[in-house]
Amino acid sequence: MLDTVLWVIGVGGVGLLWYIARPQQLTPPSESLKEIPKPIVIKPENLDEILSNQKENIFLLDVRSQKEFKKGQKIDAAHNVPVSFIMYKIKTIPRDKKIVAICASGNRSLTASSLLLMQGFADVVTLEGGMNAWLAYKKISKTGVPTS
């Protein structure tokens, strides 16, 4: 069956070509395309264990916005690269360390982790529940005051 091609003369004599592809004519995605990697999700107690293990070579990547990072609680030694800048700042993220991605609730860190895995980073995990879960685990309020 021939493809349908429709020429439309637009405003000012500009010609537009609309190509209407029939669903049955679409080719299936190449089998060589990679599936989007699913990052490993760790709980706050796992991160606490990782942080206390001095032998582990880790890089804490806080992907919250700069405003959130400066204003809110953070884990010591965390590096702030907002998720929207990950691809621009990818060379600042070490490939030879375990990357622990952190955000406020765990959603943006999942996105950042997937992006890093697609770029060939080998060891990337994300903190389940983000800083909210970390602060609850450590019994610290968002203002820095210990909770009971």
C-alpha positions in Angstrom: 0.0 0.0 0.0 1.3 3.4 -0.9 2.1 5.9 1.8 -0.3 8.9 2.0 1.4 12.2 1.4 -0.5 15.4 1.7 0.8 18.8 0.5 -0.7 21.8 2.3 0.0 25.3 1.2 0.3 27.4 4.3 0.0 31.0 5.2 2.3 33.2 3.1 2.8 30.5 0.5 4.9 28.3 2.8 4.5 24.7 1.8 4.2 22.1 4.5 4.6 18.4 4.0 2.6 16.2 6.2 3.5 12.5 6.2 0.8 10.3 7.6 2.2 6.9 8.5 -0.1 4.0 8.8 0.3 2.0 12.1 0.7 -1.3 10.2 3.6 0.2 8.3 5.6 1.3 11.3 8.7 -0.8 11.9 9.2 -2.4 15.3 12.0 -0.9 17.4 15.4 -2.3 16.8 16.3 -5.1 19.0 19.7 -3.5 19.5 18.1 -0.6 21.4 18.9 -0.8 25.1 16.2 -1.1 27.7 16.2 1.8 30.1 18.3 0.6 33.1 16.6 0.3 36.4 18.7 1.7 39.2 19.2 -0.2 42.5 17.3 1.4 45.3 18.7 1.4 48.8 17.1 2.2 52.1 18.4 4.8 54.5 19.9 2.1 56.8 21.8 0.7 53.8 23.2 4.2 53.1 24.2 4.6 56.7 26.1 1.3 56.5 27.8 2.4 53.3 28.8 5.7 54.8 30.2 4.1 57.9 32.3 1.7 55.8 35.5 3.7 55.2 36.8 1.2 52.6 34.0 1.9 50.2 34.8 4.5 47.6 31.5 6.5 47.2 30.3 9.8 45.6 27.2 11.3 47.1 25.3 13.0 44.3 22.5 15.3 45.5 20.3 16.1 42.5 18.0 18.6 44.2 17.9 22.2 42.9 20.7 24.5 44.1 18.1 26.4 46.2 16.9 23.2 47.9 20.4 22.1 48.5 21.5 25.4 50.1 18.3 25.8 52.1 17.7 22.3 53.3 19.5 19.5 55.2 22.2 17.7 53.4 24.5 14.8 54.0 28.1 15.7 54.6 30.3 15.4 51.5 27.4 15.4 49.2 28.0 17.1 45.8 25.1 19.1 44.3 24.4 18.6 40.6 20.7 19.3 39.9 19.0 16.6 37.9 18.4 19.1 35.1 22.2 19.7 34.8 23.3 16.0 35.0 24.2 15.8 31.3 26.0 19.1 31.2 28.1 18.2 34.3 28.6 14.5 33.6 32.4 15.0 33.4 32.4 16.2 37.1 30.9 12.9 38.2 33.6 10.2 38.8 33.1 6.9 37.0 35.4 5.0 39.3 33.3 5.4 42.5 29.9 4.1 43.7 27.4 6.9 42.9 24.6 7.4 45.5 22.0 9.6 44.0 19.8 11.6 46.5 17.0 14.1 46.2 14.1 15.2 48.4 11.8 12.2 47.9 13.5 9.7 45.7 11.9 10.5 42.3 14.5 12.8 40.8 17.3 10.6 42.0 15.8 7.7 40.1 15.8 9.8 37.0 19.4 10.9 37.6 20.5 7.3 38.3 18.9 6.0 35.1 20.6 8.8 33.1 24.0 7.8 34.6 23.5 4.1 33.9 22.6 4.9 30.3 25.8 6.9 30.0 27.8 3.8 31.1 28.3 4.4 34.8 28.7 1.0 36.4 27.8 1.4 40.0 24.8 3.7 40.7 22.2 3.5 43.4 19.5 5.8 44.6 18.2 6.5 48.1 14.6 5.3 48.6 12.5 8.2 49.9 15.4 10.7 49.5 16.4 13.2 52.1 12.9 12.9 53.7 13.5 9.3 54.5 17.1 9.9 55.5 16.1 12.6 58.0 13.3 10.4 59.4 15.8 7.5 59.8 18.3 9.8 61.5 15.5 11.3 63.6 16.4 14.8 62.4 13.7 17.4 61.5 14.0 19.3 58.2 15.2 22.3 60.2 18.1 20.3 61.8 16.6 19.8 65.2 16.8 16.2 66.5 13.4 14.6 66.9 12.4 12.2 69.7 
